[in-house]
Amino acid sequence: MLKKFLISCLFIFLVACGNDSTQQFYGSDISAANLDASFSLTSHHGERATLDSYKDKVIAVFFGFTNCPDICPTSLQELKYIKQELGQAGNNFQVLFISLDPERDTQEKLSLFIPSFDPTFIGLYGSSNEVDAMANQYKVFHQKVEQGDSYTIDHSSGIYLIDRSGKIRIRHPYGSPVEGIIADIQQLLSESI
């Protein structure tokens, strides 16, 4: 009798664990890290922007620089495709490109670069201290590397998804399948605030 009871308890426990209602994402769920999503930077429109400027939207944050030869434009092109694939839901999705190159990425340069991908995308820039602080919040590595008379920026690359309540939830590394990113955005858009 005890054996049957223990087997029944084990079965109930396994079924309960198997019906785990926690969400599954295609990207890395980094919710538990409690990264600080807040910021105050200047947009390529010349306005001060904060997290509250994009309230109630799912936000994709990407760190890069306009002189980037490959990863940054490729990622922005993917984000353009993702926004198009979202259809009407794309109205509640905002892409933020945060410049890691405060020396060269001026408002004028970002104003030419960012809208060439999508007119709704926002380029953000700030002082070296502001950019460093934000990169540290998101755990983004970046380093200026001299190249003759010029320089490049080595940086970690990934797309961070912020939910509609302003919490950093998911990170997709560079090269992630866009279908998974779209699915994760749709899931975040469906969540109640």
N, C-alpha and C positions, 0 to 999 in steps of 0.2 A: 504494500500500500504506500509506504513511504517512497519507494522507488518510483511509482507512478506519479505521485505528487511532485517529486523533484523533477521528473521528466516534463511534466506539465508546466511547472514553473519555468524551467529552462526554455521550453517552446514559446511560452508567452513573452519571456525576456527577449528572445531572438526575433520574434515577430515585431515587438515594439521597437527594437533597434533597427530592424529592416525598414520600418516605415518612418524613418527619420525625416522630419519636415524641413530640415535646414536646406537652404538653397544651394544648388550646385551651379557653379559658373565655369565657363570655358577658360577664363583667365584666372590668375591667382587671386583668391579672396584674401585681401590684406586688411579686412575690417578690424581684426583683433589688434593690429599694430597701432590703432588710434592715431594715425598721422594727422597733423594739423593742416587742414585744407585752406585756412584763411590766407588772404593776401591783400595787398594794396599796391597796385602797380598802375602804370599809365598805358592806356590802350592806343592803338595806332590811329584812333580818331582824336587823340589828344585829351581824353577824359580819364579821370581817375576811376579805376575799376576795382571792385572788391568782390568777394564771394557772393555777397548779397545782391550784386548787380545782375546775377544770373539765377536768382531764386526760383525754385520750383522746376528747374531744368536739370536734366542729366548732363553732366559736363565731362568732356574728354580733354585732359590736359596733356600737352606734349611739350617737352623742353628741347630747344634746338637753337639754330642760328641761321641767318639768311644766306651766308656764304657756304653753307654745308653742301658738298657736292652730290650726296646720294641719299643717306638715310632720312634726313629731314624732308626733302621734297617728296620722297617716296611715301613716307608716313602721312604727309598732308594730302597726297593724292588718294591714298587709301581712305582717309577720313572723309574726303569729298565723296568717294564712292559709297561709303557707309551711310552718310547723310542722305544721299539720293535713294539708297535702298530702303531707308526708313519710311519713305513716303511722307504722309501727313504727320506722322509721329516725329519726323525730323524737326518740326517747329518747336518741339520741347527738348531739343538736343543742341548743345553749344560746344563748339571747339575753341579751345584757348591754346595759342602757341606762345610759350614763354621763352623769350630770348635769353640765351646764356652769353651773349656778346654785347654788353652795354657800350663798348667803345664804338662799334660800327653800326649796330642795329638801332638807328634813330627812328623817330616817328615817320619821317619821310620814306625811309627805306622799307620799313614794315608796311606802310600804306601802299606801296607798290607790290610788295611780295605777297602778303597774306590774301588780299582779294583776288589775286590771280588763281587761287585754288577755289575759293568760294567767298562770295561777298558777305556771308554771315559769320565767317570765321573772324576771330579777334586775335590780333597780335598784341602781346603785353611786354613792356620793357620797364626797366628801372635802373637805379644806381647799382654799382657793383655790390654794395652791401645789401641792398634789397634783393637782388638776384641771388646772391649767395645764401641769404636767409631762407628764401623760398626753396632753393635747391636742397638745402639741408633738411627742411621740413619734409620734403618728398623723398629724401635719401637718394638724390640724383648726383652722381659723380660728374664733375666737369673740371677741365684743366686747360689753360691756354698753352699751346705748343707753338713755339717760334718756328717759322719756315722761311729762311732767307730774310727778305725785307717785310714779310707778312707773317701771319699766324693762322692757325686753325684752332678749333676747340674740340678736344677729346671729351666725349660725354657718354654716359649711359643713356640708352634710349628705350622708351616704352611709353605706352599710352595708359594714363591713369583715368579711371572712371569714378566720378563723384556722383553720389545719388542725389535725389531731389531735396533731401534734407540737409545737404552740405557735408556729407561724410565721404571720405575716400574709401572706396570699397574694393575695387578690382584693379589689377595691373596686368596689362598684356605686353609681353616683351616684343621687341622688334621682330617682325617675321611671323607673328601670330596670324592664323587664318582669319580673314575678314568676316567669314560667316559666324565664327565664334564671338567676335567682338559685337557684331550686330545682335546676336542672340542675347548677349549679356546686357546690352543697352536696352533692348526690348523688355527684358526682365526687370531692370531698374525702373524703366518708365511705367511698368504695370504696378509697382509697389505703391501702397498708400503712404502718404507723408505722415 
